[in-house]
Amino acid sequence: MRAVVQRVSEALVRIDGEECGRIAAGLLVYLGVGDKDTRKDMEYLADKITHLRIFPDSQGKMNVSALEAGAEILVVSQFTLYGDTRKGRRPSYCHAAAPGSAEQYYLELVENLRAQGFRVETGRFAALMDVVYTNHGPVTILIDSHRLF
C-alpha cells in the first residue's frame, strides 16, 4: 500500500464542480492499494499517518504528530501511485489492486482514522476528481508498506 502524505493549510476535492470534501489545516493523503496488500498494510499506513511527526512544535521543528496537532485528514484514492513506468511511455497498472479490493481497504483506512478521533473527509472512490490544496512547508512524505529503503 502506498500513500503520499502532504501537510496542508487547506485542501478540498470536487467532483463535477461540486465540493465533496474539505479540510482546514492537516493532511492530504493520496492512497494507492496494491494487488498484494492486506489488512496489515492498511493498519501500518494508518499508524504511520497518525504518528508522523511532521507538524511544527513551539520552536518550529517538525516534532508534532497529526494526532497531537489535532489535524484534519482528506483521503483521496489514487491507483496511479502503482503506475510502473520502467517500460515504454504508458504506465502499467498491473500491480494495482482490483477496484473492489482497493475500495474496501480505502474505506477501512478512513474508518480506522475516524476511530482514532480524526475528522476525515474523502473524495469518491474511482471518480474523476479535482483536488485543490495548499502544501504547507512544503512537506510531502511517501509511505510504502512494502518498500524498505
N, C-alpha and C positions, 0 to 999 in steps of 0.2 A: 504494500500500500504506500502511496506517495502523497505528500502534502507540500504545497508551497504556502508558507505562513508569512503574512505581511502585517507588520504593525501599522495601523491606520488611525488617522484622526477622525475619519468618517468613511463610510462605504455604503453603497446601495446597489441593488440589482433590479433591472427592469426586463419585462418580457412583453413584447409588442407595445412598447411605450408605457406600460403600466408598471408602477413600482410594486414589487412583491416582497422586498426585504430591505431593511435599512438599520445600520448601527451607528452609534457615535464612536468614541474612542475605543479601540480594541483590536481584534484580529480578523483579518480576511483570510480564510482558509480555502484554497483550491484543493479538492480531494480527487485523487485518481485511485481506482481499485484494480489490482492485477488479477490475472487468472489463477494464481496460486495463493491468493490471500485467504486468511482465516480470521476467525473472531479474535485470536491472539494479536494479529496485526492491527485490527481496529482498536483494541484495548491499548496496545503500545502507543499508537498515534494519539489517542485521547489523552493518555497520561503525559506524553511529551508536550502536546499543545497546551495542556493545563498548567504544566510546571516550567515551561521555558522561561528563563529569566531574561526577558528582552524589553522590559519596561524600566524607565529610569527611577532610581531611588532619590533620596533628598540631595545627594551630591551629583546627580545627573548621570550616574553609572548604570548600565543595564544590569540590574540586580534584583528586579521585582518580577514575579511571575504574573501571568494573566489572572490567576486565582486571587493573588494578593492585591492586584491592581483593580479588581472588580471590573475587568474588561468585558465588553460585549463581543460576540463572535458571529461572523457571517460565513456560512459554509456553502460553497458552490461546487457542484460536481464538475469534474473536468477530466474526461477519459484521455484527452490528448497528452496528459502527463506520461502516458505509456507509449507515446509515439517513438518509434525506433527509426532513426534517420541514417543508420550506418550504410544502407544500400540505396542507391538511386536518389531520386528527388522527392518522391512522395513518401511521407512517413507510413510505416506499417504499425497497425494497432493490434497485432496478433496476440500480444501478451496482456491486453486489457481484458478485464473480466466481462463476461456476458452481461447484458443490461439487467436482467433480473437479480443476479447475484450482486452486482455493483450497487444497485439501488438499495438492496437490503442492508449492505454494510454502510452505505451513506446515511441511511435513516437511523441505523444503530449508533453511529458516531454522534449524530445530532442528539439523540436521546441520552447517550452517555454524558455528553457535555451539559445538557439541561439538568440531568440528575445531580450533577456536581454544583448546581446553583447558577450556572451561566445563563444569561439572556442570549438565546441563539436564534438568529434569523437565517433563512435559506433562500436559495434560488429554487428552481423547479428541475428535478432530475430530467435529463435528456432534452431540455428546452433550449432554444436559441436565446441567449441572454446577453444583455448589455450590463457590464459591471463598471461602476464608476467609483473611484476611491482616491484618497489622498494618503500615499505611503508616507508615514511619519518617521523620519530618520535620515534617509530611508533604511528600513530594516526588513530584510527578506531572508527567510530561512527555508532550506529544503530538508524535508524529513522523508526517509525511505526506510520502511520497516525491514527490508531485506538487504540493504546495502551496507557493507562495512567499509569505512574509509581507512 
